[in-house]
Amino acid sequence: MSAPTSPAASVLEAPPPRFSAGEASTIAVELFGLHGRATALGSERDQTFAIDDGGAGGVLKISNLGEDAAVLDLEAQAILHIRRVDPALPVAAPHATLGGGYHATVDGSDGRHFVRLFDRVHGRTGGPELAEDAVFDYAATHARLNLALRTFFHPSARRDLLWNLEHAPKLRALLPSIADAERRRLVAAVLDRFDERVVPRWPHLRAHVVHGDLNLDNVVLDERDRIAGIFDFGDTAHSAQSGDFAVGLASLLRGRDGDDVFRTARIAIDGYASRIPFEPLELEVVAHLVTARLATIVTVSAWRVERYPENAEYIQAWDADSWELLELFDATGAEAVAVALGAPRRRVSTAALATRRREALGSALTAPTYRRPVHVVRGEGVWLFEADGTELLDAYNNVPVVGHCHPRVTEAVVRQTRLLNTHARYLYEPLIELAERLAASMPADSDLDTVMLVNSGSEANDIAWRIATTVTGSSGAIVTEHAYHGVTHTVADFSPEEWPRGFSPANVETIPPPGTDAASDAERAVERLRGRGVGLAATYVDGGFTSDGIRTPQREEVRALVDATRAAGGLFVADEVQAGHGRTGEHLWSFAGYGIAPDLVTLGKPMGNGYPVAAVIARRELVDRFAAVTSFFSTFGGNPVAASAALAVLDVIEDERLVANAARVGAHLREALADVGRGHDAVAAVRGRGLLVGVELVSAGGPDPDLAGDVVNRLRDDGILIGRTGRDDNVLKIRPPLVFREEHADRVAAAVARALAAARPRPEKGS
């Protein structure tokens, strides 16, 4: 049976040259002026000879008749480019001929051949004995090579070469050359998955000119098993960077057994990523690219052995190891292999995930917000995306204050993570800059000039409490009647929203959200504390009164509360965890809208747009008095990555004018919701400031938490997420990322109208 024809004309179809070692020595002298003894090195499709002249010597390469002069120029120019961009990379350089240029021609018995001479690099070959550090460094060097080549271009780089994984589907034409039916099936399955998983994604993969064949046979290693020489650019072409990495990875895995294969693969991925981080799409396909490389090796080998049986030993050098890996991957399963090499796991059903959540996290964690759990896999701006592709408008989440996955913030986190992340016992710029920026953001007359960085709003409120009790010598606290200030043991006592039934800490008093009797309410609370022998240390206030149903007291009412606190010897803590970072649409900090000067300010949730970071801002004299009796340190508080995220958030708020946007869109949203309320008796009030809006729902003159819950769930089914709040859980809570726009506000209002109508139809007002 005749050998099948290649799917594309290439150097793979031409027979290797047949020059003797003596002829090679003569060619080296005549064309390059190098005198020495030639020794054949072996090659797949060309001839290579080591030329030993007693000194540096060289490697002579004689191409087969299928070679193209333009492609040889591509190889030479690629090498020269690498040596210019990264001179430390040990790439074997081309030598100029005596006549100039980097290749010449020589006549053989079968025709005229191109000839080149390269540096001879010395070292040893390696294989499965390479240790983890050598594997890591090998892959990192591969990434350096790609970094050097990413700025290189040559017209011949789009050559049609079967070794380029872009052309893997063309291997199907060669499958008849694989004699064993089971092995033929195995390769066909690899190609089926490549067609399904890789081909549609190939145009989206980062691509440039690559080496194309950075395997362990094309490098030499030093005594530490580090790459000491890189040669053979014969497969250089324009291709996907991740495909080029897969070529090197397949080489690193050959000869390894079982679990060592996957462990080694992950170490190599880490090494490459230390220089060039992978994009998510690249990690999704890397396993399929590796198996495609292995399939290419065995298929091309079978096809070429049919054509050139005399060169079978060299051609089949990789076959046994490649088949072993293909069989291991087949037995492991394609999905398991992909996950083992960094691809995300296949998403389980929402129901299954909810069950796993209950079993793994227990009953204490708050249950998912909605009747139908939200199974999110991605976020962007004001949108969340579920596992099934459903888009949800997020009008609930105040943590991603500048929008889900804002590129400025995510890139700040990634860049700093790659550079440094450590604790605050060292000096580094981001922490100091963040502290300075936060202090500078406080009102000029507030004297709030000292910043302590921690990890969460709960911690910030806990530290504020430690300062307050130290400075005042007292242990009593005043909070609003349904407030939430955190989860630490101490601060949980300041969060009546989550108090168990009948629980009432002896050192905590509650007051209504500030109203016309704010001063009297506070004074009575102080007296109740004193009646139990407890002095006032601090009053905590969330400036949006979020958990109290979203309230908007008058400035003088809040000032009265501050004055009453100080008259009782306490400190006033402005908790900006929920309302801060511009949400109220007036100032960066909600307390400024009341014209007050707190003693301490606490920041949390939105500060890092999802990255954990929080702060306490205080007058220096308070911190000094605290420091005089104790020390304070937070291992991760203000770490470089967290500080970089927080700085990026401040920048985005300023650059995108999000405080003004919150004011404008918030007013539009409240008016749209008020229009809904004018047509429905259940809407008792629409209130709020900026993009913190509450809609109070009632029935027969009383709070209606069931209706509120129904509306929240109907909106979820309508593709919009909101929450609910208030002492009676009957206030719709709308607090979207600050990048919310008018069209989003209109969508929310329309959905609320639909939900109210569907939940419990009522007569229109005035009917």
N, C-alpha and C positions, 0 to 999 in steps of 0.2 A: 504494500500500500504506500502510495506517495505521501510525503509530508504535506500537511495543509498549508495553504498560502497565508502569509501574515495579513492582518486586516489593514495594514498601512505600510507602505514602503519605508524601510529604515535600515540602519546599520546592522540590525539584528539578522537581516536576511543574507548579508554578504559573508563569505567564508573568511576566517582569519588569515592574515598573511603567513608566509612560510619562509622567512629569512632565517639563516643560520646565525649562531653566535658570532662566528668570524665575520660574516657580512655586516652584522650589527656594529662590530668594532670599527670596521672600515667606514661605515656611514657616520659614526660619531666623530671620526677624525675629519672626514671630508666636508661635512656640513656644519659641524660645531667646533672643530678644532680641539676636541677632547680625545686624548690618547689613553686607551685603557682596555682592559679585558672585559668582554661582555658575558653576562650570565643571564639566561632566560628566567623570568619571574612568573610567567603564566598570566593569562588574561582570558576573559570571556570571548571577546570578539576582535581584539587587536593582538599585537605582540608587544611585550615590554621586556627590556633588558636592563640590568644594573651594569653600569660602566664603572669599573674600578681602576682609577689612575694613581692609586696610592695616596690620594688626597680626598677632597670633597666628593669627587666623582659626579655621577649624574644618573638619571633614569631615562633611557631612550624609549620612545613609544612610537611604534609603526602602526598606522591606522589601516583598517580594511578598506576595500574599494568602495564601500558604501558611504564613506565619510564625506562631509561637505566642508569646504574651506571656510565658509561663513560660520559654521558651527565651531570650528577650531578657533576662530577669532573670538567667538563668544566665550569659550573656555578661558583663553588667555586673558581677555579683558576682565572677566569676572575675577580671576586670581589677582590681577594687578590692582583692581578696585579694592579687594579685601585688604591687600597689603598696605594700601594708602589709608583706608578707613580705620583698620585695627591692626597696626603693624605687629602687635604682640601675638596675634594668631599664627601658629606654626604651619602656614600654608606653603607647600612646595612651589617655588616660583618657576616660571618658564624661562628658558635661556634663549637669547636671540641667536639666530643662525649667522654664519659668517657673511651671508649676503644681506642681512637685515631681516626684520620680522621674526615671528615666533614659530613659523613652520616652513618646511621645505618639502621637496618631493624626491622620491627615489623610485627607480624602475625595478620591478620584480618580475618573476616568471609569469605572473598572471595580470600584470598591468602596473600602473603608476600609483604609488602610495604616498600619503602625507607622513612626514616624520617630525617629531618634536623632542626636545630635551628638557628635563625638569631637574630641579634640585633633588639630590638624594637625601632623604631623611632617615635617621637611624633610631632604632628602638625595637621593641618587641610587640608581638601581636597579643591580643587578649581575648577572653571569652567568658564563660559562665563563672569563672573563678573571681571575677571582679567584685570587690567588696562594695558596700553601700556608698561609702564616700567617693569611690572611683566612679560608680554609676552616676551619682549626683553631679560630679564634676564633668563627666562626659557629656551629659545632657545640657549642662550649663554652657559648655564650650560650643555645643551645637547651636544653642540660642545665640551666642555671640556671633557665630558664623552667619546666622540669618539676620541679625542686626546689621552686620556689615553689608550684606547683600541687598537689604531692602531698599537702598537708594541706587541700585544698579539696574540698568536696562540695556538691552541689546536686541536689535531687530530679529535675530535668529532664535531668541529665547522661546518663541512659540512653536518650536520644533515638535513634530509628531513622533513621540518616543513611547513605546509600549511600557517602559519602566515607570513613566510618569503616571501616578495613580489616577489622574484625571481620565486616563484612557482605560481603566480597569474593565469597563463593560466590553471592550473589544476582545478580552480574553476568551469570551464564549466561542469565538471561531477556532480557538486552539484546543478546546476541551477534548476533542477526539484523540489528541496525542497522549492523554492520561489513560493508560491501559486499564488500571483497576477501576471497576465500576463504582465501588463504594467511595473511593477517593475522588472520582469524577463528580459524584453526587455532592460530596462535601464542598468542593470548590464551587459547584453550581449554586449551592445554598449561600455561600459567601457572596457571590455575585448578585444573587437575588436581593440579599439584604443591602448590598451596596447600591443597587438601583433604587431601592425603596427609601433608605435612610440617608444616603450620601449625595446621590446625583441631584436631587432637588435643592440640596443645601450648598452644593459646591460653589455656585456663583456668589454665595454670601460669606465664604471663608476668606480670610486674609491671604493674599497671594502676592508673590513677587518672584524674581529669579532665585532659585535655590540650588544647592549642591546636587541634590537628587539622589545621592547614594552614599551618605555618610554612615557607612556600616563599619564594623570592626575590621574588615579586610582592607579598608581604605584609609586606615590611620595606623600609626605606631604609637606605642606608649612608653613612658619613661619608667624609671625604677619605682616610682610611686603610683604607677598605673594611671598617670594623667596623660592626656593626648600630647604627644611630642611632635607629631607631624600629620598633616592632612594632605591627601593627594587624590588623584583620579577624579577630575571634574567631567568625565565623559558623559554623565547623565544630567548635566546642568540644563535646566529648562525653567520656564515660568510655570509655577504650580502653587498649590495651597501650602502655606507654611506648616500647617498641622499635618499635611500629608508628608512633607519632608521630615518632620519630627517622627512620624510613624515609621519611616524607613529606618531611622536610627534606633528607635525603640524596639522594633522587631529584631534587630541585630543583637541588642542587649539581652533580649529574652531567650534567644536560642540556646539550647543545651541546659536550660534550667528546669527544675522539676516542680510540679504541684503548686503549693502556695507561694513558693519562692518566685514564681513567675509574676504573680500579681503584686507581691510586695516590692519586687524590683521595679515593676512598671510604675508603681506609685512614687517610688523614690526618684526615678528618672523624670516623671512628670513634675515633681517638686523642683528638681534641678533646672529643668528648662524654664519653669515658671519663675524661678529666682531671677531670671534675666528678662524673659518675655512672658508675662502673665497670660494665661489662656483666656479666650473669650468663652462664654457659656456654650455657644454653638460648637466650638472646637472640641470641648470636652464631651459633648453629646456624640460626636462622630469618631473620636480618636480610636476607639476599639475597632470600629468597622474599617478604619483606614489601616490599622495594623493587620487585621485579618486579610484585607485586600492585598497588602504587601506580601504576606506569606503566600496567598493564592497566586500572585504574580510570579513569585520565585519558582514555585513548583510547576506552574503551567508553562511558563516560558522555557524552563529547563527541559520539560518533557518534549516540547516542540523542537527545541534546538538540538537535543540529543538525536532525535530522528534525522535531522539534517546533517549533523556533524558528530557522528558517533566516535570519531577519533579524539574528540576533545571532551568526552563525556565526564571524565574524572573531575575536570575543573568546573564544567557546567553544573554538575550535580553536587558540588561541595556543600551547599546549604540544604539540600533536599531533605535529608533525614530529620534534622532539627526542625525544619519548617513543617513537615508533616506531623511531627509530634505535637507541635504547638497548635496546629489546626485541629488535630484530634482532641487535644485538651480543651480548647475553646468550644468545640462542638459538644463535648460531653458536659461542660460546665453550663452551657446555654448562652446564647448571644446576649440576652438582657443582663444576666449575672456578670458576664465579662465586661460589658459596657459600664455597669455600676462599679465594678472593681477597679476600672481604669478612670473613674472620675465623673461619669455621666450621672445625672440625677436619677433617682429611683423612679420607676413607673408609679404614677399616682394611684393610690388606692381610692376606693369609693368614699364619699363623704360619710356614709353610715359607718363604714369600717374604721375610718379615722376617728370618728367620734367615740366609738367603742374603745379604741386603743387609748384615746385621751383619758377616758374615765378610769381605765384599768391602770394606766401608768402614772397619772397625776393625782388620783384619789378624789375624794368627795369634798375636800375643803376648798379647792380652787373654784372660783365662781363659774357657774355653768355658762355655755355660750349664750350670747345675748338674744338670739332669735329662735323661734320655734324651729325653723329650718336653718341649721347652722351654716355660717358663711365659711366656705372652704377656699381660702384665697391662696394664690400661687404667685401673684405679681401685682405691683402697684405702680402707678404713674400719674403724677399730678393729683387731681381730685378723683382718680379712678382706681378701683380695685378690680382684679380679674380672678374669677373662680376657676377651679380645675376644669370645668366643662366649657370654659371660654366666656361665660356670662360676664358682662360689664356691670359693675356696681358703682353708682355715684356716691362717694364717701362724704356725707354731710355730718359725720359723727366724730371723726377722729382728730383730736387736737394735738396729737403727738407729732405727726409729720406737718409741722406748722407751715413750712414753705412748699408742701406738696410731697406726695410719696416719691421717694427715690430721686429727689432733685439732683441733677447732674453735678451742680457745684458742690453739694454736700457729699455725695457718694464719692466723687473724685478726690475731695479733700481727705476723706477717710482712707481711701485706697492708697493715695500717695504717701500719707504719713505712716500707714501701716507698713508699707514697703521700706520706709526710711528708718523709723524708730518708734517703739512704744515701750515705755518703762514707767516707773513710779516717780513721785514728786520729790524724792530726796536728791534728785539731780537738777541741774539747771538746764532748761530748754525753753526755746522761744514761745511756743504756742500757749503754754500755761500762763506765762507772764503777760503776753499780749491780750489773752482773753480777760484776765483779771483787770488789766488797765482799761480795756474796752467796756467792760461791765460797769466799773466804777464811773467812767466818763459818761455812761448813759443815764446815770441817776440825776435827778433834778439838782441844779447848781447849788441850791441853798439847803440841801438835805444832809450834808456832811457824811453821806454814805460812801466811804472811800476805801474800805478794806474788804477783800473778797476771800472766801474760803471755798474751795472747790471739792465737791463730793460726787456721788454717783447717781443719786435719785432724790426726788422731792421729799420723800420720807426721811432720808438721811439729813437733808438740808433743814427740815423742820425739827428734827431731833437735835441737831447741833445748835440751832437757834434757841431751843429750850434749855440746853446745857448752859449756854451763855446767859440766858435770862435768869435762871435759878442761881447761877454763880454771882451775877452782878447784884441782884435784888436780895438774895438770901431767902427768898420765898419759894413756895412750891405750888401755888395755885394758878389755874388757867381759866380763861373765859373764851368760849367759842360759840359760834352761832348754832342754833338748835338742831340743824341737820347737816352740819359741816362734815367735810372729809379733808384730812390733812396728812394721811399716811398710814403705814403699816408696821412701823417699829413698835416694840412693846410700849414705849412711852407715848408715842404720837398716836397710836391706835386709841388711846384714851381721849384724844382730842378730836375723834372722828365719830360723832354720834350716828352718822349715817350707817355705820357698821356695828354699832353696839348690840350685844345680845339683849334679848328681851329682859327688862328689869335691871339691866346693868347701869350703874351711875357712879363713876369714880369719885371718891371723896374730895379730890383736889381739883375737880373740874366743874364749872358751872356753865350752863348754856343760856343764851339770850336770843330773842328773835332777830332776824336780819334788821339792821338799823332802820328806824322809822322816826316818827315825831317824838317818841319817848326813848330815844337811844341812850341819852345820858342817864335817865332814871333806870332803864333796864340794866345798864352796866353797874350803876351804884348798888342796885338791889343784889346783883350777882356777887359783887364784892362783899357786901354785908353777909350774904349766905356763907361765903367762904370763911370770912372772919368768925362767923358763928361756930364753925367747925375747927377753929384755931389755925386756919390756913391763910397766909397772905398772898396777894396777887403778884405773880412773877411776869405773866405775859397774857396779852389778848391776841388771838390768831384770827385773821380775817382773810378770806379769799375774796379778792376785789370784784369777782363776777358773781359771788354768792351762788356758785354753780349748783352745789348739792342742795341748797336751800330753795331750789326752784327757779334760779336765775332772776336775781332781783337788781333793781336800779335805784338805790336810795339817793336822796339829795346829798350834795356835798356837805352841808352843815350837819346832817345827821351822822355821817361818818366821822366828821371832825369832833362831834360831841362824844362819840365813842372813844376816840383817841384821847381826848382831854380827860375823860373819866378814868381811863386806864392809867394815865400818868399821875393823876391826882391820887390814885390808890397806890402809887409806888411801882406800878408795873411797866413793862416795855410793850410796845405795839409792834407786832410782826405782820408784815404784809406778805401774804402767801400768794405769789404770782405764778404758781405752778400751773394753774388752769387758765387764768385770764391774762397772763403776761405775754411778752413777745408780740405786742401789737394787736392782740385779738379784739380789744374793745374799740379800736379804731380812732382813739384820741391821742394816745401816747404809747411809747413802747411798753410802759408799765401801767397797769390799771390804777394803782394807788395815786398816780400823778393826776388822774382825772378828778379825784376828790380834793385835790389841793392840800394833801397831808404830807407830813415828813415822818415815815416810820422809823423806828429804832433799828429794826432788822428787816431785810427783804429775803425771801427764799424763792429760788427758781428751780424748775425741774422739767417735767415731761417734754415740752417742745424744744428745749434748749439745744439738743443735738439732732433734732428731726428724726428721732428713732434710735440714735446712738446714746447710751446711758451717760449722762453728765448732768450735774446740778450744782447749785451754788448758794451760799449765804453771803449777803452783802450787809455790812454793818458799819457803824461809826467806829473809828479806830480805838477810841478810849474803851469801848465795850470789849473789843477783842483783847486789848492789852490787859484789862482786868481779869478776863477769862484765862489768858495765858499765864498770869501771875500765880495761879493756883493749880493749873493742870497743863498738860500738853495735848496736842491734837495732831493726828496724821491719818490720812486716808490713802491706802496703797494705790488705788486706781483713780482717786479723785483728781480730775484735771490732767489725766495722762495725755501724752501728746496727741493721740488719735481723737480722744474725746474733745480736747480743747480745739483741735483743728475743725472738727464737725461743728462745734458751737460758734467758732469764728465765721465759718462759711454761712451758717444760718443768719447771723447778724448782717453779713454782707448782702445776702439775698433779700432780706427784709428791706434793707435800705435801697439797693439797686432796683428792685422791682416795685418799690413804693407800696409795700403790702399793708402798712398801717392805713394809708389813705384808701387803699382798695377795700380793706375791712370796713371802713366807715361807709364808703359808697355802696358796696354790695350788701352790707348788713342792713342799711336803711331800705334798700330796694327789697330785700327779703322780708323785712318786717312789714312793709306796706303790702306786699303781695299776700302774706299770711293774714294780715288784718282784713284784706278783701275777702279771703276765704272765711274768716271768722264772722264777718258781717252777714254771711248767708247761712250760718249754722249756730244754733243755740249752745252746742257743746263747747264752743270756744269762749272761755271766760276772759282770757287776756292773752295778748301777744306782747312780750317784753324782752328787753335785752339791750346790749350795746355792741356795736360792731358786728363781728361774726360769732357772737355768743347769744343765741336767741332761744327763748322758751315760749311754748304755746301751752297754756293751762287748759285742761279739759275737765268739764264738770257735767253732772247730770242731776236734775232736781235740786239744784243749789249746792250740791256737795261734790267733792273730788271724785273723779271717775278713773281709777287706775286701770280697770279692765278695758275701758275704751282706749286709753293711752297705749296699753300693751297691744291691743288689736291693731291700732293705727301703725305702730312701729313695725309689726310683723307684716302688715299689708304693704307698707312701703318697701320693706325688704324684698317681698315677692315682686314688687314693681321696679326693682333695680335701684333702690335708694336706701342708704343706711343712715338712720338717726338713732338716738337713744331716748331715755326718759329719766327724769330726776324729780326732786322735791320730796318733802316729808311724806306725802301720800302717793308718790310715784306716778303722779298724774300730769306731769309737765313734759311735753315733747322737748327733747334737748337737741338743739341743732348747733353744731360747732365744727364746721368743716375746716380743712386746710385753708390758709389765708389766700391761696391762689384761686379761690372760688370766684366765679364771674356771674354777671346778671342772668345769663341763660341758664346757669345751674340753679340759681335761686328760683327762677320761674318754674323750672322742672320740679323742684321740691314742693313749691306751693301748689302746683297742679296735682301732684301726687297726694299731698295731704288732703286736698279737696275730694279726690276720688276715694281715698281711704275712709274719710269721714262719712261720705255718702254710702259706701258699701258696708261699713262696719255697723252703723246704726242709723238708718234714715230718720230724719227729723223734719218737722215743718220748718219752712224758711221763716226767718225772723220777720215779724210784722204781719204774718199771714193769719 
